[in-house]
Amino acid sequence: MYIFIAADGRLSLRDSDDMRAFSIVEEQSGSADKWLVEIAEPAGEQHFWLDAKAVVKLSGRMQDEAWVGRFRDMLASVEAYGYSDLKKNRVKAHVEQS
């Protein structure tokens, strides 16, 4: 799954059933810093910490308990590798260009 940042700043979550990967894809290079300010904070070069609740909201599947459970399981499985922080309820993603 990935967060897509359109050139006009619209955010959307795409491929939301793919729990094996998580990234940020920019339509316009360098837009992540500008458009993710409300749901993320920088986490080093080309990485951001995203609020997990905001990701769930972007999915449009907040009421889908099975999907939310799989998302939470994904967060738990990558915490040991430094890609999530369950105490702070956030997930780390790298930025790619579309």
Secondary structure, DSSP 8 states (H G I E B T S, - for coil): -EEEE-TT--EEEESTT-TT--EEEESSTT-HHHH-TTTEEE-STTEEEEEHHHHHHHHT-TT-HHHHHHHHHHHHHHGGGTSEETTTTEEEEEEEE-
